[in-house]
Amino acid sequence: MSSPPLAPPGWSRWLVPPAALSVHLSIGQAYAWSVFKPPLESALHLDGTESALPFQLAIVMLGLSAAFGGTLVERNGPRWAMTVALVCFSSGFLISALGAETKQYWLIVLGYGFVGGIGLGIGYISPVSTLIKWFPDRPGMATGIAIMGFGGGALIASPWSAQMLSSFGSDNNGIALAFLVHGLSYAVFMALGVLLVRVPGADTPVAGASGSGDAGGVRVSARSAVRTPQFWLLWVVLCTNVTAGIGILEKAAPMITDFFADSSTPVSASAAAGFVALLSAANMAGRIGWSSASDRIGRKNIYRVYLGVGALMYLLIALFGDSAKPLFVLCALVVLSFYGGGFATVPAYLKDLFGTYQVGAIHGRLLTAWSTAGVLGPLIVNWIADRQKEAGKHGASLYTLSFGIMIGLLVIGFVANELVRPVHVRHHHVPAPREAADDQRQQPA
């Protein structure tokens, strides 16, 4: 299990993206968490901030496990990583089911947030390095295909979860049963990726591969990468883009309900769940569409679009979002497409700056930005909404201040992206002896 499975002669590289998709579509269920928020708040007497805690902790653990486990993923290969992800993610649901059944909310936080979050992190980075090795000619497209699955997971999980809650009931017993079904089903689906994934062997021909696989001879280790300003500028870029997107996504269902609660056509629970699914579709489409576009127009240019136009979309929602549902929905969809595109493009951005050597480990360390954003985004939106509600406000006014903060964060990210420059030549070597030994270990026999 710890040895990377080598591709046999004649193996098609197009079989690797489906393996990655089976994992990412499963762990992408995290984006459907908002469907469970209202039932949990009702069944366990929680407020919006408390019901967001499992999701927030899951995103924190995603970043931390990706950062600390990135080097292990590089050493042990994608099959090992996918297996670890399967066990942790499915176990997280089973622990959460026990917590819901016994009305012990801390078990849901522990299961979904802590244990499941580890599965999210290891599963998320498990195919990235492998995909870049198979598709050196189109790294943005390749990572976009896989990471598209993470964005699209809620497209399946949102209506599926809503239907189960409708059938099983939205009390604690119904929630527990829904968690149980999720855990068992995802274990089976993720196993397909474990069985299918392969890495290219030393003599395996790979389309578009050059001698070293690294443009311009750039070959930076993970240890060296974190000492460069480029890494930390990208950290700010990713953190601000994710904070802005996750602020909408985590509270999507109650947010659209609040925005139009006082209108002549309020949003029903089923329509709100449909809105979550639409956001998931935009998230998914952005991951493959925008990341593929980055192969043509460049990573810096595409992030200019994500951050600059994203700030404009937030401004339109803040000023006019409650006046027309189509405008609110359209702007939210654009923001979520940029959110997804940012995730799918960043591995290729890292490859351009640092080369393919240890790109998975570098990517894992960069995902600590996601951990930070996973706390900031929901905290900003939920805490401000709760305080505004206590002050007697309602509707769109619950979110005006938080949207202003999101605009400011996107501007900061835009500036950070402008400051990114090529990595200095002094970082273009692999320090010895430890990284060199890792390099030798990673080479197929």
Secondary structure, 3 states (H helix, E strand, C coil): CCCCCECCCCCCHHHHHHHHHHHHHHHHHHHHHHHCHHHHHHHHCCCHHHHCHHHHHHHHHHHHHHHHHHHHHHHHCHHHHHHHHHHHHHHHHHHHHHHHHHCCHHHHHHHHHHHHHHHHHHHHHCCHHHHHHHCCCCHHHHHHHHHHHHHHHHHHHHHHHHHHHHHHCCCHHHHHHHHHHHHHHHHHHHHHHHHHCCECCCCCCCCCCCCCCCHHHCCCCHHHHCCCHHHHHHHHHHHHHHHHHHHHHCCHHHHHHHHCCCCCCCCCHHHHHHHHHHHHHHHHHHHHHHHHHHHHHCHHHHHHHHHHHHHHHHHHHHHHHHHCHHHHHHHHHHHHHHHHHHHHHHHHHHHHHHCCCCHHHHHHHHCHHHHHHHHHHHHHHHHHHHHHHHCCCCHHHHCHHHHHHHHHHHHHHHHHHHCCCCCCHHHCCCCCCHHHHHHHHHCCC
